[in-house]
């Protein structure tokens, strides 16, 4: 008996609705992983530019990034 057949057999014997919902949730999520995202030419260009920036030392440290994001968030919340 294959694994797939064993799974089907086990699922067919389950009466608990909550367990069946969890199984359904798991197998529904699997479809999300089957879709392959295709980058647009613009996205490919932006990634290439980012790699070039990093290779040339044009980047922020984690600490600097956190400060920049905090500043940006503060500016956005001040405008509300």
Secondary structure as UniProt FT lines:
FT   HELIX           3..13
FT   HELIX           17..34
FT   HELIX           41..55
FT   TURN            56..57
FT   HELIX           62..78
//
